[in-house]
Structure formats: C-alpha cells, structure tokens
C-alpha cells in the first residue's frame, strides 16, 4: 500500500477483495514515478504517455548537439 499512501495526487484506491492498490484516476496521474520508486517489490512500471515521450526524446537530442 505504499503507492496508495505516497501518491501526491491520490490516483490510487485500495481494492479490499483483491487486497491491492488499483489506479482509479489514470488521467490525473503526473507520471512522477513516486509509486514506482516506493514499491518494495517492483510491481509498478510507470509508462509515460506518447506526448511526453516525444518531448523528452527531442530534449535529449538537442542536449547531445
């Protein structure tokens, strides 16, 4: 439940039947990675939306020049 407790935007909820955290509001996620960093078992893999990936890639390419 670390992701549930540590998410700065409270996008997680807790499913009592499954006994695990679930993302209730994926559109509200900032993709900050706090949940991925806090997970002790590596169960979370934050994937950036396509738009963010494109901007990051361009920024890295510009810095290489």
C-alpha positions in Angstrom: 0.0 0.0 0.0 3.0 2.3 -0.2 1.9 3.6 -3.7 -1.6 4.2 -2.2 -0.2 6.1 0.7 2.6 8.0 -1.1 1.0 9.2 -4.3 1.0 13.0 -4.3 -2.2 13.1 -6.4 -4.2 10.3 -4.7 -4.8 8.5 -8.0 -4.8 5.1 -6.2 -7.6 3.3 -4.4 -7.5 0.1 -2.5 -9.4 -3.0 -3.6 -10.2 -4.9 -0.4 -11.3 -8.1 -2.3 -8.0 -8.2 -4.3 -6.0 -6.8 -1.3 -4.0 -4.5 -3.6 -3.8 -0.9 -4.8 -5.5 0.0 -8.0 -5.3 3.1 -10.2 -8.7 4.8 -10.0 -7.8 8.0 -11.8 -5.2 7.3 -14.5 -5.9 10.6 -16.3 -4.9 12.5 -13.2 -1.5 10.9 -12.9 1.5 13.2 -13.4 3.8 10.2 -14.1 6.1 11.4 -11.3 7.3 7.9 -10.6 6.8 8.2 -6.8 4.8 4.9 -6.8 7.4 3.1 -8.8 10.3 4.3 -6.6 8.4 3.4 -3.4 7.3 -0.1 -4.4 9.4 -2.6 -2.5 8.7 -5.5 -4.9 8.9 -3.7 -8.2 5.3 -4.3 -9.1 4.9 -0.9 -10.8 6.3 0.2 -14.2 5.4 3.8 -14.9 5.0 4.3 -18.7 4.9 7.9 -20.0 2.2 8.9 -22.4 3.3 9.2 -26.1 3.3 13.0 -26.0 5.7 13.1 -23.0 8.0 10.6 -24.6 8.3 12.7 -27.8 9.1 15.8 -25.9 11.7 14.1 -23.7 13.3 12.5 -26.8 13.6 15.9 -28.5 15.1 17.4 -25.4 17.7 14.7 -25.1 18.6 15.0 -28.8 19.1 18.8 -28.5 21.4 18.4 -25.5 23.6 15.9 -27.4 24.3 18.6 -30.1 
